Amino acid sequence: TTVLAQHFNCSKRTIFRALTQTGYLTSYNQNNSALTLPEIPTYDENGCWECQGFRFSKWGSLKETIRQMVKNSEAGLSAGEIQKLLQHENIYHHITQCVDEGLIVRESQWRLPIYFSVDLEERQKQHKRRERVMRQQPPPESSLLTKEKIIQVLVVALKHHVTSRKKIMPILESEGVTVSKRGVKWIFEHYQIEKKGSP
């Protein structure tokens, strides 16, 4: 607005009055310091657009953008996932505001806060999808769950004909294979090793 005011030799207030009639958009990063006209952006699949380092959302404000992203997500979103989609670091305060204002719902899954739609029916669908996603991922605390470690566990299970997580833990320990219980749980579920009714 400073550049425009200088160019047209008028005040910033005059520029803002003129821009208000256009329905201009403000960038959601860099202190909302950039403006664009609504017909200019070509939004990506997440409803965002970037120009010279300034990022804009088709929903306008950062809070409304977070609300819409969470609402439209397949399986809810973690704070890290929201941050990645927005490509904006300082979002945690805005996420907290969205929760406090009832725009999104925060729940803890696998000790990780996940944000879901406020619509109950949609939230239940997001829950189920998130559970499937989380089951396909190694647990966070199992950072040592490398391919070699997974193979070791599978070899022990085959060698000893073990299909129970409880039974394999002491065997793994005796053979010097260090894996957390949660890591073994993920391996057994991921590779469908454990039989129903196994003790």
Backbone hydrogen bonds in HBPLUS format (Angstrom, degrees):
<---DONOR---> <-ACCEPTOR-->    atom                        ^
c    i                          cat <-CA-CA->   ^        H-A-AA   ^      H-
h    n   atom  resd res      DA  || num        DHA   H-A  angle D-A-AA Bond
n    s   type  num  typ     dist DA aas  dist angle  dist       angle   num
A0005-ALA N   A0001-THR O   2.82 MM   4  5.97 157.8  1.87 146.8 153.1     1
A0006-GLN N   A0002-THR O   2.99 MM   4  6.20 154.6  2.05 145.7 152.3     2
A0007-HIS N   A0003-VAL O   2.87 MM   4  6.07 155.6  1.93 146.4 154.0     3
A0008-PHE N   A0004-LEU O   2.91 MM   4  6.09 162.8  1.94 154.8 157.8     4
A0009-ASN N   A0005-ALA O   2.81 MM   4  5.53 107.8  2.34 130.1 146.3     5
A0010-CYS N   A0005-ALA O   2.93 MM   5  5.00 157.4  1.98 138.5 145.8     6
A0015-ILE N   A0011-SER O   3.23 MM   4  6.61 154.5  2.30 143.0 149.7     7
A0016-PHE N   A0012-LYS O   2.86 MM   4  6.18 161.6  1.89 156.5 160.9     8
A0017-ARG N   A0013-ARG O   2.99 MM   4  6.21 154.9  2.06 146.0 152.6     9
A0018-ALA N   A0014-THR O   3.09 MM   4  6.34 155.5  2.15 145.8 151.9    10
A0019-LEU N   A0015-ILE O   2.86 MM   4  6.14 157.3  1.92 152.0 159.1    11
A0020-THR N   A0016-PHE O   2.88 MM   4  5.97 149.7  1.97 148.4 155.5    12
A0022-THR N   A0019-LEU O   2.82 MM   3  5.24 150.5  1.91 111.9 121.6    13
A0023-GLY N   A0020-THR O   3.33 MM   3  5.45 153.4  2.40 102.0 109.2    14
A0025-LEU N   A0036-THR O   2.84 MM  11  5.31 169.7  1.85 162.1 165.7    15
A0036-THR N   A0025-LEU O   2.95 MM  11  5.31 145.3  2.07 145.8 153.1    16
A0027-SER N   A0034-ALA O   2.89 MM   7  5.28 156.6  1.94 148.6 151.1    17
A0028-TYR N   A0055-ARG O   2.84 MM  27  6.02 150.9  1.92 157.8 167.6    18
A0032-ASN N   A0029-ASN O   3.09 MM   3  5.59 136.1  2.29 111.6 122.4    19
A0033-SER N   A0030-GLN O   3.17 MM   3  6.02 146.5  2.29 121.7 127.7    20
A0040-ILE N   A0037-LEU O   3.10 MM   3  5.69 166.6  2.11 123.1 127.4    21
A0044-ASP N   A0048-CYS O   2.79 MM   4  5.47 159.1  1.83 150.1 155.0    22
A0047-GLY N   A0044-ASP O   2.92 MM   3  5.33 165.1  1.95 118.9 121.7    23
A0058-LYS N   A0047-GLY O   2.96 MM  11  5.56 159.4  2.01 157.7 162.5    24
A0049-TRP N   A0056-PHE O   2.90 MM   7  5.17 147.0  2.01 146.2 149.4    25
A0056-PHE N   A0049-TRP O   2.73 MM   7  5.17 163.0  1.76 158.3 164.4    26
A0051-CYS N   A0054-PHE O   2.79 MM   3  5.21 157.2  1.85 151.0 159.0    27
A0054-PHE N   A0051-CYS O   2.93 MM   3  5.21 163.2  1.96 120.2 121.9    28
A0060-GLY N   A0057-SER O   3.06 MM   3  5.25 164.3  2.09 107.4 112.2    29
A0065-THR N   A0061-SER O   3.01 MM   4  6.17 148.3  2.12 140.4 149.8    30
A0066-ILE N   A0062-LEU O   2.91 MM   4  6.15 158.6  1.96 151.1 155.9    31
A0067-ARG N   A0063-LYS O   2.98 MM   4  6.22 161.2  2.01 148.2 153.6    32
A0068-GLN N   A0064-GLU O   2.96 MM   4  6.14 161.1  2.00 146.2 150.8    33
A0069-MET N   A0065-THR O   2.88 MM   4  6.04 159.5  1.92 150.2 156.4    34
A0070-VAL N   A0066-ILE O   2.97 MM   4  6.11 164.4  1.99 152.7 156.3    35
A0071-LYS N   A0067-ARG O   2.91 MM   4  6.02 161.8  1.94 146.7 152.7    36
A0072-ASN N   A0068-GLN O   2.89 MM   4  5.95 155.9  1.94 147.8 153.4    37
A0073-SER N   A0070-VAL O   3.27 MM   3  5.16 153.8  2.34  98.9 106.6    38
A0077-LEU N   A0115-TYR O   2.97 MM  38  5.23 155.0  2.04 140.9 148.3    39
A0115-TYR N   A0077-LEU O   2.75 MM  38  5.23 169.3  1.76 145.2 149.1    40
A0082-ILE N   A0078-SER O   2.99 MM   4  6.30 156.7  2.05 152.6 158.7    41
A0083-GLN N   A0079-ALA O   2.89 MM   4  6.08 161.5  1.92 149.8 155.3    42
A0084-LYS N   A0080-GLY O   2.97 MM   4  6.16 151.6  2.05 141.1 148.5    43
A0085-LEU N   A0081-GLU O   3.01 MM   4  6.22 159.2  2.05 146.5 151.6    44
A0086-LEU N   A0082-ILE O   2.95 MM   4  6.14 161.4  1.98 154.5 159.4    45
A0087-GLN N   A0083-GLN O   2.77 MM   4  5.62 129.4  2.03 137.4 151.4    46
A0088-HIS N   A0083-GLN O   3.37 MM   5  5.58 150.4  2.46 140.9 148.7    47
A0091-ILE N   A0089-GLU O   2.95 MM   2  5.80 132.5  2.18 108.8  94.7    48
A0094-HIS N   A0091-ILE O   3.00 MM   3  5.19 114.7  2.44 100.8 116.9    49
A0095-ILE N   A0091-ILE O   2.87 MM   4  6.17 153.1  1.94 156.6 165.5    50
A0096-THR N   A0092-TYR O   2.99 MM   4  6.19 163.2  2.02 147.5 151.6    51
A0097-GLN N   A0093-HIS O   2.99 MM   4  6.24 152.8  2.06 143.7 151.2    52
A0098-CYS N   A0094-HIS O   2.97 MM   4  6.23 152.9  2.05 144.9 152.0    53
A0099-VAL N   A0095-ILE O   3.01 MM   4  6.38 152.2  2.09 149.8 157.2    54
A0100-ASP N   A0096-THR O   2.88 MM   4  6.13 167.9  1.90 153.9 157.2    55
A0101-GLU N   A0097-GLN O   2.87 MM   4  5.99 146.2  1.98 147.4 156.0    56
A0103-LEU N   A0098-CYS O   2.78 MM   5  4.99 152.0  1.86 163.5 160.8    57
A0102-GLY N   A0099-VAL O   3.02 MM   3  5.15 160.7  2.06 107.5 112.9    58
A0105-VAL N   A0116-PHE O   2.91 MM  11  5.04 167.1  1.92 146.9 148.6    59
A0116-PHE N   A0105-VAL O   2.70 MM  11  5.04 160.6  1.74 149.6 155.8    60
A0107-GLU N   A0114-ILE O   2.89 MM   7  5.41 167.9  1.90 159.5 163.3    61
A0114-ILE N   A0107-GLU O   2.66 MM   7  5.41 173.3  1.66 172.1 173.7    62
A0109-GLN N   A0112-LEU O   2.97 MM   3  5.25 170.6  1.98 142.0 139.5    63
A0112-LEU N   A0109-GLN O   2.88 MM   3  5.25 153.7  1.95 110.2 119.0    64
A0123-ARG N   A0119-ASP O   2.78 MM   4  5.90 154.6  1.84 155.8 164.6    65
A0124-GLN N   A0120-LEU O   2.98 MM   4  6.20 153.4  2.05 151.1 156.5    66
A0125-LYS N   A0121-GLU O   3.31 MM   4  6.62 150.7  2.40 140.5 147.7    67
A0126-GLN N   A0122-GLU O   2.90 MM   4  6.21 157.0  1.96 150.1 157.0    68
A0127-HIS N   A0123-ARG O   2.85 MM   4  6.06 151.5  1.93 147.0 154.8    69
A0128-LYS N   A0124-GLN O   3.22 MM   4  6.47 163.2  2.25 145.7 147.8    70
A0129-ARG N   A0125-LYS O   3.11 MM   4  6.39 162.2  2.14 150.4 155.2    71
A0130-ARG N   A0126-GLN O   2.84 MM   4  6.01 156.9  1.89 150.7 157.5    72
A0131-GLU N   A0127-HIS O   2.92 MM   4  6.19 156.5  1.97 153.8 160.1    73
A0132-ARG N   A0128-LYS O   3.14 MM   4  6.43 153.2  2.22 143.2 149.8    74
A0133-VAL N   A0129-ARG O   2.98 MM   4  6.28 156.8  2.04 147.2 153.9    75
A0134-MET N   A0130-ARG O   2.84 MM   4  6.06 164.6  1.86 156.2 159.9    76
A0135-ARG N   A0131-GLU O   3.02 MM   4  6.15 149.1  2.12 142.1 149.9    77
A0136-GLN N   A0133-VAL O   3.11 MM   3  5.32 135.8  2.31 100.5 112.5    78
A0137-GLN N   A0134-MET O   3.17 MM   3  5.23 157.4  2.22 102.4 109.4    79
A0142-SER N   A0139-PRO O   2.91 MM   3  5.39 155.3  1.97 117.2 125.5    80
A0145-LEU N   A0142-SER O   2.93 MM   3  5.25 156.5  1.99 117.2 119.0    81
A0146-THR N   A0144-LEU O   2.82 MM   2  5.54 134.7  2.02 106.9  92.7    82
A0150-ILE N   A0146-THR O   2.96 MM   4  6.27 160.3  1.99 153.4 158.6    83
A0151-ILE N   A0147-LYS O   2.93 MM   4  6.16 159.7  1.97 149.1 154.6    84
A0152-GLN N   A0148-GLU O   2.96 MM   4  6.21 152.4  2.04 143.2 150.8    85
A0153-VAL N   A0149-LYS O   3.08 MM   4  6.40 159.2  2.13 150.4 154.7    86
A0154-LEU N   A0150-ILE O   2.99 MM   4  6.26 161.0  2.02 151.6 157.0    87
A0155-VAL N   A0151-ILE O   2.83 MM   4  6.00 157.2  1.88 153.2 159.3    88
A0156-VAL N   A0152-GLN O   3.01 MM   4  6.23 162.0  2.04 149.3 153.7    89
A0157-ALA N   A0153-VAL O   2.99 MM   4  6.20 158.1  2.04 147.6 153.8    90
A0158-LEU N   A0154-LEU O   2.96 MM   4  6.19 155.7  2.02 147.1 153.2    91
A0159-LYS N   A0155-VAL O   2.81 MM   4  5.95 166.4  1.83 154.3 158.7    92
A0160-HIS N   A0156-VAL O   3.03 MM   4  6.04 158.0  2.07 148.4 153.0    93
A0162-VAL N   A0157-ALA O   2.88 MM   5  4.80 150.1  1.97 138.0 145.5    94
A0161-HIS N   A0158-LEU O   3.27 MM   3  4.93 155.1  2.33  94.7 102.0    95
A0168-ILE N   A0164-SER O   3.12 MM   4  6.30 148.2  2.22 147.8 156.1    96
A0169-MET N   A0165-ARG O   3.33 MM   4  6.44 143.5  2.48 147.7 154.2    97
A0172-LEU N   A0168-ILE O   2.86 MM   4  6.06 160.8  1.90 162.0 167.0    98
A0173-GLU N   A0169-MET O   3.03 MM   4  6.28 159.7  2.08 150.2 155.9    99
A0174-SER N   A0170-PRO O   2.93 MM   4  6.13 155.0  1.99 142.9 149.2   100
A0175-GLU N   A0171-ILE O   3.06 MM   4  6.28 137.0  2.26 142.3 153.4   101
A0175-GLU N   A0172-LEU O   3.18 MM   3  5.17 130.1  2.44  94.2 107.4   102
A0177-VAL N   A0172-LEU O   2.84 MM   5  4.99 162.6  1.87 152.7 148.5   103
A0176-GLY N   A0173-GLU O   3.13 MM   3  5.08 161.2  2.16 102.7 107.5   104
A0183-GLY N   A0180-SER O   3.04 MM   3  4.98 118.5  2.44  92.2 107.8   105
A0184-VAL N   A0180-SER O   2.99 MM   4  6.37 157.0  2.05 153.2 158.4   106
A0185-LYS N   A0181-LYS O   2.87 MM   4  6.09 155.4  1.93 145.1 152.7   107
A0186-TRP N   A0182-ARG O   2.95 MM   4  6.20 156.3  2.01 144.7 149.9   108
A0187-ILE N   A0183-GLY O   3.05 MM   4  6.32 160.8  2.08 147.7 152.8   109
A0188-PHE N   A0184-VAL O   2.90 MM   4  6.11 168.7  1.91 158.3 160.6   110
A0189-GLU N   A0185-LYS O   2.98 MM   4  6.14 157.8  2.03 147.9 154.2   111
A0190-HIS N   A0186-TRP O   2.74 MM   4  5.77 161.7  1.78 151.9 158.1   112
A0191-TYR N   A0187-ILE O   2.95 MM   4  5.98 161.2  1.99 149.5 153.8   113
A0193-ILE N   A0188-PHE O   2.87 MM   5  4.88 155.9  1.93 138.9 146.5   114
A0192-GLN N   A0189-GLU O   3.33 MM   3  4.85 155.5  2.39  91.4  98.3   115
A0198-SER N   A0195-LYS O   3.13 MM   3  5.58 152.8  2.21 136.4 133.7   116
